[in-house]
Amino acid sequence: MVFFITGSPNIFVTNWKILVRETTKTKLNGDWHIDENALVHGGNIQSASQDWGIPEDQWLDLSTGISPFSYPVEDLPSSAFQRLPYLNQAFLAAAKQYYLPFDSCTDNPAMLPIAGSQIAIQTLPKILRDIGKDSSTESPVRSVLIPSIGYQEHQKHWQASPVDITLYPAMDIQVSNDAIHSELQKNPNQHVVVINPNNPSGVLFTPDALSEMLFAMGPDAYLIVDEAFIDLTPESSLLLSAQFRSWPKNLIVLRSFGKFYGLAGIRLGFVFAHSSIIRRLSSIIDPWSINGPAQAIAQRAFLDLSWQVKTREKIAHASSHYLDNFQDIVRITTRKIVNNGLFTSFWLPSEIANIIDQVLKSCGILVRLLPAGHCESIIRIGLFDVTCVEQFEKFSIALARLKKAIIHESATI
Ligand SMILES: Cc1ncc(COP(=O)(O)O)c(C=O)c1O
């Protein structure tokens, strides 16, 4: 039996059996910097290129959930680059129109733009811990419930704060919901982190379910809902939901600009929360954290309703077809498939998932391989623009090679 994890400089291949050790590599001043503690994320083409000897510009990156249909960034005013980027009122108004179109009551959440929702994921554990410290309550919140699978940065940053972490199962909505309620029954004084929809498991809580969850939580416990992938189904967002028109004090929603708009590089995200949380967050964020070009691009994108509608259609159309052939190849061994639009997750026996990961990498295609329990793994495949002939050919050639490798593997089992 072989143990497989991705993204390493140490790779041993025999008959498609590959042993890999996990590290994160980045290039600094031309030298590779290896951080043993950093989490491995998608999109690290530099590292894949070094491991596989394939030039960076020849990779098809399907290892992220970032849309390939990026919002156009042409014709930006030079002032966006020249001036110090104080938060522009027109940018803020456009963001409010997109995220809080029913902004008419005084009970709405306060909104804070940040340089990627990652910033909030890093800082909220510390802020909530400090609130616990000054709280006059007898028992400040010292525990947090986090999904066992999902964006690992949440767990990493809670680990750095002195709270007990309980991981709840996040592969199935009913099981997740029951597990959270059972924990809250034992102790309502726990923060809860929900990734909605979960990346990579696709689990999506309804606003009703999250409202019930909040009801079961103690008054000093916070519900943090990470809606990084919700733009394809905006009606599922708590920001648009009738239950939350009067914003609960202990609800925090995170939004990410980069995924749906296909512009992760401009680093933009938003926090929606009670003004006391927003005040604390903004006091530790620098006054120019959202650069001028990011504000100018997002301002246009938020108001461009026809682009948003067309792009949702494009994503739905592309994501419903491009993996048909892949699905055929892995059909017998696939245990479950979840299609979020921006990514599709396949639950497979780990041995098959590793073959897929390695064969695709050998063809210059990067996907995500994630552990999903005993002997099971998820292959998460991002979206690409199937109308791009070159990319489509690359994908087709890789699938033909994958088919051979899987037939060969099945014959040797
Ligand atoms: C679920 C989830 N939340 C948040 C983030 C952070 O996104 P950003 O900092 O680009 O807004 C990611 C990044 O992949 C993610 O997958």
The ligand as an SDF file (V2000), in Angstrom:
LIG
                    3D

 16 16  0  0  0  0  0  0  0  0999 V2000
  -13.4500   28.2760    0.7160 C   0  0  0  0  0  0  0  0  0  0  0  0
  -12.4460   29.3770    0.5390 C   0  0  0  0  0  0  0  0  0  0  0  0
  -12.5440   30.4860    1.2870 N   0  0  0  0  0  0  0  0  0  0  0  0
  -11.6840   31.5120    1.1620 C   0  0  0  0  0  0  0  0  0  0  0  0
  -10.6340   31.4410    0.2650 C   0  0  0  0  0  0  0  0  0  0  0  0
   -9.6930   32.6190    0.1620 C   0  0  0  0  0  0  0  0  0  0  0  0
   -9.9960   33.3330   -0.9940 O   0  0  0  0  0  0  0  0  0  0  0  0
   -9.5460   34.8500   -1.2360 P   0  0  0  0  0  0  0  0  0  0  0  0
   -8.5610   35.1970   -0.1730 O   0  0  0  0  0  0  0  0  0  0  0  0
   -8.9600   34.8600   -2.5890 O   0  0  0  0  0  0  0  0  0  0  0  0
  -10.7950   35.6710   -1.1400 O   0  0  0  0  0  0  0  0  0  0  0  0
  -10.4760   30.3010   -0.5390 C   0  0  0  0  0  0  0  0  0  0  0  0
   -9.3800   30.2270   -1.4990 C   0  0  0  0  0  0  0  0  0  0  0  0
   -9.2340   29.3050   -2.2600 O   0  0  0  0  0  0  0  0  0  0  0  0
  -11.4130   29.2490   -0.3950 C   0  0  0  0  0  0  0  0  0  0  0  0
  -11.3180   28.1290   -1.1280 O   0  0  0  0  0  0  0  0  0  0  0  0
  1  2  1  0
  2  3  1  0
  2 15  2  0
  3  4  2  0
  4  5  1  0
  5  6  1  0
  5 12  2  0
  6  7  1  0
  7  8  1  0
  8  9  2  0
  8 10  1  0
  8 11  1  0
 12 13  1  0
 12 15  1  0
 13 14  2  0
 15 16  1  0
M  END
$$$$
